[in-house]
Amino acid sequence: MTRQQSGSFISGYEEFWRKTKSEIHSAVATHSIILDSNSIHSLYRMNKESREEYLTVLEELSPRIFIPRHVADEFHKNRLSSADTHINGMKAKSKTVKEKAEELRSAIRDFARLRSLASGRESEYLAPFNAAIAQITDEITKEVTGFDLNTGRLASDDPILQRLATIFDGRVGDGFDPEELKQVTAEALERAAAETPPGYKDVQERGDKGVGDYVIWREMIDYASSNRHPILFVSNDVKPDWVRIQCGLTIGSRPELVREMREKAGVDFLQIPLPQFLAAASTVLQVSVSQDTIDQASEQMPEGINRLVHEYERARIDLSEVDTLLGVVKEHREAAMALRARAQHTLAEVLNSEVTGEASSAHVQALLAQTQSELADASMRADTVNTEFQQLRAERKRILNKLSHLSARLRSAGVREPFHV
């Protein structure tokens, strides 16, 4: 006979649920707050007004902030490149908009010529377009030129770093000594083999050079063990080895991480991305965080980044396919050109035989007609294949431009090559 049970069907499964807004607000109000390096680097990709709002939030929360030493290491290593990739990304986007505008302008001119429009009508078609594009490009130019950071200045005079030095003063961990780091690295490699989160994907791809996520995790556990405060981790890293993703939805922290933090440090663990953190902090702290600031933080989120990565991967596949077709068409083109050359050579011989009288006139005329037909066919074939070849070259150039644009946007968002989800 089956023994009756009285255990809860819900209790103990909380880590499998997405946290409510009130739970997140409570975490912002009470938890120790640990920032990942990607969240801090976001300051270098925001405009001045949004940056000030973000820094104000950090100043308000400073007594409860903890920065793992490895986060500080990553921040200083990539501080300048974060700003540089963002600036280059904005310039690349500005260039792309202008190029696309010129392409559309050219298409309108072609349409005008196709319709045999008078020059006045052509101007009529282009006038509203030129006005709209001028307004858009002016705004983009202002955004690019108005960005107040540049790497030359930041190298020696960084106002963000100066503010962070005050906010994070006394809030940075000591990290691990060399012997401890060897042990932590060995743990990371062992956990990666078993796909135990966090950070196993980086370790699987980069070996002991990819242990950074686990080093941060160990620092978090050690910090939580010593002060017994629940942890709120603010990170834009939502790879599957950090968060639980189901049906395309980010549910929350990996349950294994929640359990490990509870077992080893006796406290709760919650991870949220920067936009969600800023939105909650605005309500909890009663400080101003505009929607524009949240939007700028969201632009760097993996949902958007993953879409760009998928576009990048698709473009790489398209480029490979075009290169394969180019190789085939190039062979066809060379064969067609050779066929046309042979037909031209044969025609020259036939014409020469007619002049020298080496064959009967009727035979020469029949051969001439046949050779001219073959030359016409060969020329048509060569022209067709050459057109196809030129179209593929143009398509290859378009894909390369797209890859360059996507690459700049991904680097601007702080994604390092090779780009992958």
C-alpha positions as CSV (number, residue, x, y, z in Angstrom):
1,M,0.0,0.0,0.0
2,T,1.4,3.4,-1.0
3,R,2.3,5.6,2.0
4,Q,0.5,9.0,2.1
5,Q,2.8,12.0,1.9
6,S,2.2,15.5,3.2
7,G,5.1,17.4,1.6
8,S,4.6,20.7,-0.3
9,F,4.2,20.7,-4.0
10,I,5.6,24.2,-4.2
11,S,8.1,24.8,-1.4
12,G,11.7,24.2,-2.4
13,Y,11.2,25.0,-6.1
14,E,11.4,28.8,-5.8
15,E,14.6,29.0,-7.9
16,F,12.6,27.7,-10.9
17,W,10.3,30.7,-10.9
18,R,10.9,34.2,-12.3
19,K,11.1,36.7,-9.5
20,T,8.3,39.2,-9.1
21,K,8.8,42.9,-9.3
22,S,8.3,43.3,-5.6
23,E,11.0,40.6,-4.9
24,I,13.4,42.4,-7.1
25,H,12.7,45.7,-5.4
26,S,13.2,44.0,-2.0
27,A,16.6,42.7,-3.2
28,V,17.7,46.2,-4.4
29,A,16.6,47.6,-1.0
30,T,18.3,45.0,1.2
31,H,20.9,42.7,-0.5
32,S,24.6,43.2,-0.9
33,I,25.0,44.4,-4.5
34,I,27.8,42.9,-6.7
35,L,28.5,44.4,-10.1
36,D,29.9,42.5,-13.0
37,S,32.5,44.3,-15.2
38,N,30.1,44.5,-18.1
39,S,27.6,46.4,-16.0
40,I,30.3,48.9,-15.0
41,H,31.7,49.2,-18.5
42,S,28.2,50.3,-19.6
43,L,29.0,53.7,-18.1
44,Y,31.4,54.3,-21.1
45,R,28.6,53.6,-23.6
46,M,26.0,56.0,-22.2
47,N,25.6,59.7,-22.9
48,K,26.5,62.2,-20.2
49,E,22.9,62.5,-18.7
50,S,22.3,58.8,-18.5
51,R,25.8,58.2,-17.1
52,E,25.1,60.7,-14.3
53,E,21.8,59.0,-13.4
54,Y,23.6,55.6,-13.2
55,L,26.4,57.0,-11.1
56,T,23.9,58.6,-8.7
57,V,22.3,55.1,-8.2
58,L,25.7,53.6,-7.4
59,E,26.5,56.5,-5.0
60,E,23.2,55.8,-3.1
61,L,24.0,52.1,-2.9
62,S,27.7,52.4,-2.2
63,P,27.6,51.0,1.4
64,R,26.1,47.8,0.2
65,I,28.3,47.4,-3.0
66,F,31.0,44.7,-3.3
67,I,33.4,44.5,-6.3
68,P,35.2,41.2,-6.7
69,R,38.9,41.7,-7.4
70,H,38.6,39.8,-10.8
71,V,35.8,42.3,-11.8
72,A,38.1,45.2,-11.0
73,D,40.9,43.5,-13.0
74,E,38.6,43.1,-16.0
75,F,37.3,46.6,-15.7
76,H,40.8,48.2,-15.8
77,K,41.9,45.9,-18.7
78,N,39.0,46.8,-20.9
79,R,38.0,50.3,-19.7
80,L,39.5,52.2,-22.8
81,S,38.4,49.6,-25.3
82,S,34.8,49.8,-24.0
83,A,34.7,53.5,-24.9
84,D,36.7,53.0,-28.1
85,T,34.4,50.2,-29.5
86,H,31.3,52.3,-28.7
87,I,32.7,55.4,-30.4
88,N,33.7,53.3,-33.5
89,G,30.4,51.6,-33.5
90,M,28.5,54.9,-33.6
91,K,30.7,56.1,-36.4
92,A,30.1,52.9,-38.3
93,K,26.4,53.2,-37.9
94,S,26.5,56.8,-39.0
95,K,28.5,55.8,-42.1
96,T,26.0,53.0,-42.9
97,V,23.0,55.3,-42.7
98,K,24.7,57.8,-45.1
99,E,25.6,55.0,-47.5
100,K,22.1,53.6,-47.5
101,A,20.6,57.1,-48.0
102,E,22.8,57.5,-51.1
103,E,21.8,54.1,-52.4
104,L,18.1,55.1,-52.1
105,R,18.8,58.4,-53.6
106,S,20.5,56.7,-56.6
107,A,17.5,54.3,-56.9
108,I,15.1,57.3,-57.1
109,R,17.3,58.9,-59.8
110,D,17.2,55.6,-61.7
111,F,13.4,55.5,-61.4
112,A,13.2,59.0,-62.7
113,R,15.3,58.1,-65.7
114,L,13.3,54.9,-66.3
115,R,10.1,57.0,-66.3
116,S,11.7,59.6,-68.6
117,L,10.9,62.3,-66.1
118,A,12.0,65.8,-66.8
119,S,14.7,67.2,-64.6
120,G,12.2,69.2,-62.7
121,R,10.1,66.1,-61.8
122,E,13.3,64.3,-60.7
123,S,14.0,67.1,-58.2
124,E,10.3,66.9,-57.2
125,Y,10.8,63.2,-56.3
126,L,14.1,63.8,-54.4
127,A,13.2,67.0,-52.5
128,P,11.2,65.5,-49.6
129,F,13.6,62.6,-49.4
130,N,16.6,64.8,-49.2
131,A,15.0,67.0,-46.5
132,A,14.1,63.9,-44.4
133,I,17.5,62.3,-44.8
134,A,19.3,65.6,-44.0
135,Q,17.4,65.8,-40.8
136,I,18.2,62.2,-39.8
137,T,21.9,62.5,-40.7
138,D,22.2,65.7,-38.9
139,E,20.8,64.1,-35.7
140,I,23.1,61.2,-36.1
141,T,26.1,63.4,-36.6
142,K,25.2,65.4,-33.5
143,E,25.0,62.2,-31.5
144,V,28.4,61.0,-32.7
145,T,30.2,64.4,-32.4
146,G,28.3,65.2,-29.1
147,F,29.5,62.1,-27.3
148,D,31.7,63.6,-24.6
149,L,34.2,60.7,-24.2
150,N,37.3,59.9,-26.2
151,T,40.1,57.4,-25.5
152,G,42.8,60.1,-25.7
153,R,41.3,62.0,-22.8
154,L,40.3,58.9,-20.8
155,A,43.8,57.5,-20.9
156,S,45.0,60.2,-18.5
157,D,41.9,62.0,-17.3
158,D,38.9,59.8,-16.8
159,P,36.0,61.4,-14.9
160,I,34.1,58.1,-14.7
161,L,37.0,56.4,-13.1
162,Q,37.4,59.3,-10.6
163,R,33.7,58.9,-9.5
164,L,34.0,55.1,-9.3
165,A,37.2,55.4,-7.2
166,T,35.1,57.3,-4.6
167,I,32.0,55.1,-4.8
168,F,33.9,51.8,-4.7
169,D,36.5,52.9,-2.1
170,G,36.9,50.1,0.5
171,R,34.4,48.0,-1.4
172,V,36.8,45.9,-3.5
173,G,37.8,42.3,-2.6
174,D,41.4,41.2,-2.1
175,G,41.1,38.3,-4.6
176,F,43.2,35.2,-4.4
177,D,46.9,34.7,-3.9
178,P,48.8,32.7,-6.6
179,E,48.5,29.4,-4.8
180,E,44.8,29.9,-4.1
181,L,44.2,31.0,-7.7
182,K,45.8,27.7,-8.9
183,Q,43.3,25.8,-6.8
184,V,40.4,27.9,-8.0
185,T,41.5,27.3,-11.6
186,A,41.7,23.6,-11.1
187,E,38.1,23.7,-9.6
188,A,36.9,25.6,-12.6
189,L,38.4,23.1,-15.1
190,E,36.9,20.2,-13.1
191,R,33.4,21.9,-13.0
192,A,33.6,22.7,-16.7
193,A,34.1,19.1,-17.5
194,A,30.9,18.3,-15.7
195,E,29.1,21.4,-17.1
196,T,28.6,22.8,-13.6
197,P,27.7,26.5,-13.6
198,P,28.9,29.2,-13.8
199,G,31.3,29.9,-16.6
200,Y,31.7,26.3,-18.0
201,K,31.1,27.5,-21.6
202,D,34.1,29.9,-21.4
203,V,36.3,27.2,-19.9
204,Q,35.3,24.7,-22.5
205,E,36.2,27.1,-25.2
206,R,39.3,28.8,-23.8
207,G,40.7,26.4,-21.2
208,D,42.3,28.0,-18.1
209,K,42.1,31.4,-19.8
210,G,38.3,31.2,-19.5
211,V,38.0,30.7,-15.7
212,G,37.1,34.3,-15.0
213,D,33.4,33.7,-14.3
214,Y,34.2,31.0,-11.8
215,V,36.8,33.2,-10.1
216,I,34.1,35.9,-9.6
217,W,31.7,33.3,-8.3
218,R,34.1,32.0,-5.8
219,E,34.8,35.6,-4.6
220,M,31.0,36.1,-4.2
221,I,30.6,32.9,-2.2
222,D,33.6,33.9,0.1
223,Y,32.2,37.4,0.6
224,A,28.7,36.1,1.3
225,S,30.1,33.5,3.8
226,S,31.9,36.2,5.8
227,N,29.1,38.8,6.0
228,R,26.0,36.6,5.7
229,H,24.1,39.1,3.5
230,P,22.0,37.8,0.5
231,I,23.6,38.6,-2.9
232,L,22.2,40.6,-5.8
233,F,24.5,40.2,-8.8
234,V,24.0,42.8,-11.5
235,S,25.3,41.4,-14.8
236,N,24.4,41.5,-18.5
237,D,25.9,38.1,-18.9
238,V,22.8,35.9,-19.4
239,K,24.5,32.9,-21.0
240,P,22.9,29.5,-20.1
241,D,25.8,28.8,-17.7
242,W,24.6,31.7,-15.5
243,V,20.8,31.9,-16.0
244,R,18.0,29.4,-16.6
245,I,16.5,29.8,-20.1
246,Q,13.3,28.0,-20.9
247,C,11.1,28.4,-24.0
248,G,13.3,31.3,-25.1
249,L,12.6,33.1,-21.8
250,T,15.2,34.0,-19.1
251,I,13.6,32.7,-15.9
252,G,16.3,33.7,-13.5
253,S,19.6,32.5,-11.9
254,R,20.5,28.9,-12.6
255,P,19.0,26.8,-9.7
256,E,22.4,25.1,-9.1
257,L,23.8,28.6,-8.3
258,V,21.0,29.5,-5.9
259,R,21.4,26.1,-4.1
260,E,25.2,26.4,-4.0
261,M,25.1,29.9,-2.5
262,R,22.6,28.7,0.0
263,E,24.5,25.6,1.0
264,K,28.0,27.2,1.2
265,A,27.1,30.7,2.4
266,G,23.7,30.3,3.9
267,V,22.2,33.2,1.9
268,D,20.0,33.8,-1.1
269,F,21.4,34.6,-4.6
270,L,19.7,36.6,-7.3
271,Q,21.1,37.8,-10.7
272,I,19.4,40.5,-12.7
273,P,20.6,42.5,-15.8
274,L,21.5,46.2,-15.6
275,P,18.3,47.7,-17.2
276,Q,16.1,45.8,-14.6
277,F,18.4,46.9,-11.8
278,L,18.3,50.6,-12.8
279,A,14.5,50.5,-13.2
280,A,14.1,48.9,-9.7
281,A,16.6,51.3,-8.1
282,S,14.7,54.3,-9.4
283,T,11.6,53.2,-7.5
284,V,13.3,51.9,-4.4
285,L,15.7,54.8,-4.0
286,Q,13.4,57.5,-5.3
287,V,16.0,58.8,-7.6
288,S,15.6,59.9,-11.3
289,V,16.4,57.2,-13.8
290,S,14.9,58.1,-17.2
291,Q,13.5,55.7,-19.7
292,D,16.3,56.8,-22.1
293,T,18.9,55.6,-19.6
294,I,17.2,52.3,-19.2
295,D,16.9,52.1,-23.0
296,Q,20.7,52.7,-23.4
297,A,21.4,50.0,-20.9
298,S,19.0,47.7,-22.7
299,E,20.8,48.2,-26.1
300,Q,23.7,46.3,-24.6
301,M,21.5,43.4,-23.4
302,P,22.0,39.9,-24.8
303,E,18.5,39.8,-26.2
304,G,19.6,42.5,-28.7
305,I,23.2,41.2,-28.8
306,N,22.1,37.6,-29.5
307,R,20.0,39.0,-32.4
308,L,23.1,40.8,-33.8
309,V,25.2,37.6,-33.3
310,H,22.6,35.6,-35.2
311,E,22.7,38.2,-38.0
312,Y,26.4,38.1,-38.0
313,E,26.5,34.3,-38.2
314,R,23.8,34.3,-41.0
315,A,25.9,36.8,-42.9
316,R,29.0,34.6,-42.5
317,I,27.1,31.7,-43.9
318,D,25.8,33.9,-46.7
319,L,29.4,35.0,-47.5
320,S,30.5,31.4,-47.6
321,E,27.7,30.5,-50.0
322,V,28.5,33.5,-52.2
323,D,32.2,32.6,-52.2
324,T,31.3,29.0,-53.3
325,L,29.1,30.3,-56.1
326,L,31.7,32.8,-57.1
327,G,34.2,30.0,-57.5
328,V,31.8,28.0,-59.7
329,V,30.7,31.1,-61.8
330,K,34.3,32.1,-62.2
331,E,35.1,28.7,-63.8
332,H,32.0,29.1,-66.0
333,R,33.1,32.6,-66.9
334,E,36.5,31.5,-67.8
335,A,35.1,28.7,-69.9
336,A,32.6,31.0,-71.6
337,M,35.4,33.5,-72.3
338,A,37.6,30.8,-73.7
339,L,34.7,29.5,-75.9
340,R,34.1,33.0,-77.2
341,A,37.8,33.4,-77.9
342,R,37.8,30.1,-79.9
343,A,34.8,31.2,-81.8
344,Q,36.5,34.5,-82.7
345,H,39.6,32.6,-83.7
346,T,37.5,30.2,-85.9
347,L,35.7,33.2,-87.5
348,A,39.0,34.8,-88.3
349,E,40.2,31.6,-90.0
350,V,37.0,31.3,-92.0
351,L,37.2,34.9,-93.1
352,N,40.9,34.4,-94.1
353,S,40.0,31.3,-96.1
354,E,37.4,33.3,-98.0
355,V,40.0,35.9,-98.8
356,T,42.6,33.4,-100.0
357,G,40.1,31.2,-101.8
358,E,41.2,28.1,-100.0
359,A,37.6,26.7,-100.1
360,S,34.6,27.0,-102.3
361,S,32.5,30.1,-101.9
362,A,29.3,28.1,-100.9
363,H,31.2,26.1,-98.3
364,V,32.8,29.3,-96.9
365,Q,29.5,31.0,-96.6
366,A,27.9,28.1,-94.8
367,L,30.8,27.9,-92.5
368,L,30.8,31.6,-92.0
369,A,27.1,31.6,-91.0
370,Q,27.7,28.7,-88.6
371,T,30.7,30.3,-87.0
372,Q,28.9,33.7,-86.6
373,S,26.0,31.9,-84.9
374,E,28.4,30.1,-82.6
375,L,30.2,33.3,-81.8
376,A,26.9,35.0,-81.1
377,D,25.9,32.2,-78.7
378,A,29.3,32.2,-77.0
379,S,29.2,36.0,-76.6
380,M,25.7,35.9,-75.1
381,R,26.8,33.1,-72.8
382,A,29.9,35.0,-71.8
383,D,28.0,38.2,-71.2
384,T,25.3,36.4,-69.1
385,V,27.9,34.6,-67.0
386,N,29.9,37.8,-66.6
387,T,26.8,39.7,-65.4
388,E,26.1,36.9,-62.9
389,F,29.8,37.1,-61.8
390,Q,29.6,40.9,-61.3
391,Q,26.3,40.6,-59.4
392,L,27.9,38.0,-57.0
393,R,30.9,40.3,-56.5
394,A,28.5,43.1,-55.6
395,E,26.6,40.8,-53.3
396,R,29.9,39.8,-51.6
397,K,30.8,43.4,-51.1
398,R,27.4,44.1,-49.5
399,I,27.8,41.1,-47.1
400,L,31.3,42.2,-46.2
401,N,29.9,45.7,-45.4
402,K,27.2,44.1,-43.3
403,L,29.7,42.0,-41.4
404,S,31.8,45.1,-40.8
405,H,28.8,47.0,-39.5
406,L,27.6,44.1,-37.3
407,S,31.1,43.6,-36.0
408,A,31.4,47.2,-35.0
409,R,28.0,47.1,-33.2
410,L,28.9,44.0,-31.3
411,R,32.3,45.4,-30.3
412,S,30.4,48.6,-29.2
413,A,28.3,46.4,-27.0
414,G,31.4,44.9,-25.4
415,V,31.2,41.5,-27.1
416,R,34.7,40.1,-27.8
417,E,35.5,38.0,-30.9
418,P,34.8,35.3,-31.9
419,F,31.2,36.4,-31.8
420,H,28.9,33.6,-30.5
421,V,25.8,33.2,-28.5
